[in-house]
């Protein structure tokens, strides 16, 4: 599937993303996608026992005093045009660009805040062995911009719990950003990747996304 998506797409179309730049000046906090991918641990995945409520969300967010939960805080942070926040942090108005499909959205209720690496994928890749508190931190992580993203409900349902071996955004200009942020999130949380997932990521890393920059962020406790 991923090979078919890549066939016929030019490198320029795929490299137009905020995390991809030609000949980047790298620092200790960034690494090119091929090098980041090499840091991932490859391991088989175990779906047994997954339940979404094992990851408590949404919690009170970064500022419990503001009345906004994590979902609302992400929407406020990602708005292209800021919404109004009413009683109980009810959001009205505003404007967003959905990451996965490039759609413009002006109704906050029409947006989903998606876990870029889905909760089921996280569970299968190592989170099943975490404490409940660490799973809650993952599910509400705003310490790295890639972990939670505002997208249309349709694109979120299309993706569901699938990894890059089975799904990438419909907006081809976001491919490199997506795979870069996927790898970044997995490294941030110490999650593994299965064989098919690694092979799909390598198609991007060895091809159109080889100069995509992956941001390194401190692993949460």
C-alpha positions as CSV (number, residue, x, y, z in Angstrom):
1,X,0.0,0.0,0.0
2,X,2.7,2.5,1.0
3,X,4.8,1.6,-2.1
4,X,1.8,2.4,-4.2
5,X,1.3,5.8,-2.5
6,X,5.0,6.7,-3.0
7,X,5.0,5.7,-6.7
8,X,4.8,8.7,-9.0
9,X,5.1,11.4,-6.2
10,X,8.0,13.8,-6.6
11,X,10.4,14.4,-3.7
12,X,9.4,18.1,-3.8
13,X,5.8,17.3,-3.1
14,X,6.7,15.2,-0.1
15,X,9.3,17.4,1.4
16,X,7.0,20.4,1.8
17,X,6.6,20.1,5.5
18,X,7.6,22.2,8.6
19,X,10.0,19.4,9.7
20,X,11.8,19.0,6.4
21,X,14.5,21.3,5.2
22,X,17.4,20.9,2.7
23,X,20.9,20.6,4.2
24,X,19.7,21.3,7.8
25,X,22.1,22.7,10.3
26,X,21.7,20.0,13.0
27,X,22.1,20.4,16.7
28,X,21.9,18.0,19.6
29,X,18.1,18.3,19.6
30,X,17.5,17.2,16.1
31,X,18.4,14.3,13.8
32,X,17.6,13.4,10.2
33,X,14.9,10.8,9.8
34,X,17.1,7.9,8.7
35,X,19.2,8.3,11.9
36,X,16.2,8.7,14.1
37,X,14.6,5.5,12.6
38,X,17.8,3.6,13.4
39,X,17.3,4.4,17.1
40,X,13.9,2.7,17.1
41,X,13.7,-0.7,18.8
42,X,12.1,-3.3,16.5
43,X,9.8,-5.7,18.2
44,X,6.6,-7.7,17.7
45,X,3.4,-6.1,19.0
46,X,1.0,-7.6,21.5
47,X,-2.6,-6.2,21.4
48,X,-3.9,-8.4,24.3
49,X,-5.7,-6.5,27.0
50,X,-6.0,-3.1,25.3
51,X,-8.9,-0.9,26.5
52,X,-9.0,2.8,25.7
53,X,-10.0,3.7,29.3
54,X,-6.6,2.4,30.4
55,X,-5.4,5.8,29.1
56,X,-7.3,8.4,31.2
57,X,-8.1,11.4,29.0
58,X,-8.9,14.2,28.8
59,X,-7.6,15.5,32.1
60,X,-7.3,19.1,33.4
61,X,-4.5,20.0,31.0
62,X,-1.4,22.1,31.5
63,X,-3.2,24.7,33.6
64,X,-5.9,23.1,35.9
65,X,-7.0,26.6,36.9
66,X,-8.0,27.7,33.3
67,X,-11.1,25.5,33.2
68,X,-9.9,23.9,29.9
69,X,-9.2,20.2,29.5
70,X,-6.4,18.9,27.4
71,X,-8.6,18.7,24.3
72,X,-9.6,22.3,24.5
73,X,-6.0,23.4,25.2
74,X,-4.8,21.6,22.1
75,X,-7.5,23.3,20.0
76,X,-6.6,26.7,21.4
77,X,-2.9,26.1,20.7
78,X,-3.4,24.9,17.1
79,X,-6.0,27.4,16.0
80,X,-5.1,29.5,13.0
81,X,-7.7,32.0,14.2
82,X,-8.4,31.9,17.9
83,X,-11.8,30.8,19.1
84,X,-13.7,32.4,22.0
85,X,-13.6,30.5,25.3
86,X,-16.8,30.8,27.3
87,X,-17.9,29.3,30.6
88,X,-16.4,26.0,31.3
89,X,-14.0,26.6,28.4
90,X,-16.7,26.1,25.8
91,X,-15.1,27.1,22.5
92,X,-17.0,28.9,19.7
93,X,-15.8,30.3,16.4
94,X,-12.1,30.1,15.4
95,X,-10.5,28.4,12.5
96,X,-8.2,25.4,12.1
97,X,-6.4,23.6,9.3
98,X,-6.8,19.8,9.7
99,X,-3.3,18.3,9.6
100,X,-4.2,15.0,7.9
101,X,-6.3,16.3,5.0
102,X,-5.7,20.0,4.7
103,X,-9.3,20.9,5.3
104,X,-10.3,24.3,6.9
105,X,-12.6,23.9,9.9
106,X,-14.4,26.7,11.6
107,X,-16.5,24.6,14.1
108,X,-14.4,23.3,17.1
109,X,-17.0,20.6,17.6
110,X,-16.2,19.1,14.2
111,X,-12.6,18.5,15.2
112,X,-11.0,15.5,16.9
113,X,-7.8,15.8,18.9
114,X,-6.0,12.7,17.7
115,X,-3.1,10.8,19.3
116,X,-0.7,10.8,16.4
117,X,0.6,7.4,17.7
118,X,-2.8,5.9,18.6
119,X,-3.5,4.6,22.1
120,X,-3.9,1.1,20.8
121,X,-0.6,1.3,18.9
122,X,1.1,2.7,22.1
123,X,-0.3,-0.2,24.1
124,X,0.9,-2.8,21.7
125,X,4.4,-1.1,21.5
126,X,5.1,-1.0,25.2
127,X,2.5,1.0,27.1
128,X,0.8,-2.2,28.3
129,X,3.7,-2.4,30.8
130,X,3.4,1.2,32.0
131,X,1.7,2.5,35.2
132,X,-1.7,4.0,34.9
133,X,-0.1,7.4,35.7
134,X,2.3,7.2,32.8
135,X,-0.4,6.2,30.4
136,X,-2.4,9.2,31.5
137,X,0.6,11.4,30.9
138,X,0.9,9.9,27.4
139,X,-2.7,10.4,26.6
140,X,-2.6,14.1,27.6
141,X,1.0,14.9,26.5
142,X,1.4,18.5,25.4
143,X,5.1,18.5,26.1
144,X,5.8,17.8,22.4
145,X,3.6,19.3,19.7
146,X,3.5,16.1,17.7
147,X,1.8,13.9,20.2
148,X,-1.7,15.4,20.0
149,X,-3.0,17.0,16.8
150,X,-6.3,18.6,15.7
151,X,-7.9,16.9,12.7
152,X,-11.2,16.4,11.0
153,X,-13.4,13.7,12.5
154,X,-13.4,12.0,9.0
155,X,-9.6,11.8,8.8
156,X,-9.3,10.5,12.3
157,X,-11.8,7.8,11.7
158,X,-9.9,6.9,8.5
159,X,-6.7,6.5,10.4
160,X,-8.2,4.8,13.5
161,X,-5.5,2.7,15.2
162,X,-3.3,2.1,12.1
163,X,0.4,2.7,11.8
164,X,2.3,4.0,8.8
165,X,2.5,0.5,7.2
166,X,-1.3,0.8,6.6
167,X,-2.1,4.5,6.6
168,X,-0.6,8.0,5.9
169,X,-2.5,11.3,5.6
170,X,-4.5,11.9,2.4
171,X,-2.6,15.2,2.0
172,X,0.6,14.0,0.4
173,X,2.5,17.2,1.4
174,X,2.2,16.0,5.0
175,X,3.8,12.5,4.5
176,X,7.3,13.6,5.6
177,X,6.0,15.6,8.6
178,X,3.8,12.7,9.6
179,X,6.4,9.9,9.5
180,X,9.0,12.2,11.2
181,X,6.6,13.0,14.0
182,X,5.6,9.4,14.3
183,X,9.2,8.4,14.9
184,X,9.8,11.3,17.2
185,X,6.8,10.3,19.4
186,X,7.9,6.7,19.6
187,X,11.4,7.7,20.6
188,X,10.1,10.3,23.1
189,X,8.0,7.6,24.9
190,X,10.4,4.6,24.4
191,X,7.9,2.7,22.2
192,X,9.0,0.0,19.8
193,X,8.0,-0.6,16.2
194,X,7.1,-3.8,14.5
195,X,8.7,-5.2,11.3
196,X,6.1,-4.0,8.8
197,X,6.0,-0.5,10.4
198,X,9.8,-0.2,10.3
199,X,9.9,-1.3,6.6
200,X,7.2,1.3,5.7
201,X,9.1,4.0,7.6
202,X,12.3,3.0,5.8
203,X,10.6,3.6,2.4
204,X,10.2,7.2,3.4
205,X,13.5,7.6,5.2
206,X,15.5,6.1,2.3
207,X,13.6,8.1,-0.3
208,X,11.6,11.3,-0.4
209,X,11.9,12.1,3.3
210,X,15.6,11.4,3.9
211,X,16.3,15.1,4.8
212,X,13.3,15.4,7.2
213,X,14.3,16.6,10.5
214,X,13.1,14.8,13.6
215,X,13.0,16.8,16.8
216,X,14.4,15.1,19.9
217,X,12.5,15.8,23.1
218,X,13.1,14.8,26.7
219,X,11.5,11.5,27.6
220,X,8.7,12.0,30.2
221,X,9.2,10.3,33.6
